[in-house]
Amino acid sequence: MREYLVIYEKGESGWGAYAPDLPGLGAAGETLDEVKQLIAEGLELHLESLLEHGDPVPEPHSHAGAVQTDVCETWQRQLAKSA
């Protein structure tokens, strides 16, 4: 079983999702739950299409992580002191 990274992004009018290791695959929906379902279905269809056409199926390589920072809070405190 393969596991592909999916990125979910909230926009002004809904949600989007894409898989960095599968170019051309993307989904958009009004809610996060909707876009999760759509990207999962799209991923299956995308892989099936690659296999049916004899195209190579990319290996999953992407990873995600989070970085914590307090830059915004520090900046706001500095602005408040100078006001």
N, C-alpha and C positions, 0 to 999 in steps of 0.2 A: 504494500500500500504506500502511495506517495502522499506527501503533505505539502501543499503549496501555500505560501504566505499570501494573505489577502489584506489589502489596505482599505480601510473604511474612512471616508471623509464626509463631514457634515458641511453642506453648503447652505446658501440662503433659502433655497426652495426644496431641499430634500437631502438625500444621501447618495453618495457614489461609492463604488468599490472597483478595485482592479487587482490583478495578480501580476506583480512585476516579472515573474518568470514565464508568463504566458502572454506575449505581446498580442494586442488586438482584443483581449478579453476585458470587458468592463460591464458594469451594470449601474443603473440608477433607479432610485425609488423614493417614495415619499417618506418612508420610515426606515429605521435601521433594520427592523425585522424583515421588512419587504426586500431590502437590498441584499440582506444575508441569504435569503431564499433564492433570489434571482442570480446572484453570483455563483452559488453552489450548483444550481441547474445549468448555468452557462458554462461553468468549468467542466462539468461532465460532458456536455454537448461539444465543447471545444476539443477536448481530448479524443472523444469518439470520432470527430471529423478528421483530426490529424491521423488517427490510426486507419480510418477507412480510405484515406487518400495516400497512404504510404509515406506520410511526412514524419519527420522525427519528432518525438515528444520530448520537450525540454525537461531536463532534470531540475528539480527544485534546488535553488542555490541561495535565494534571498532569506534574510533574517531581519527581525526588527527588535528594537530595544527602546527604552525610554531613558532620558537624561534629565535629572533633576537640577534645577537652578533657582537661585533666589535673586537673580539680576533684576527682575521687574520690581520686586519688593524693595530691594536696596535702592534702586533708582527713584522709586516713589518717595521713599524716606528722605533722600537727598533733595529732591524737588520741594518737599514740604518744609524742610529746614531753610531753604533759600527763599521761600516765599514770604 
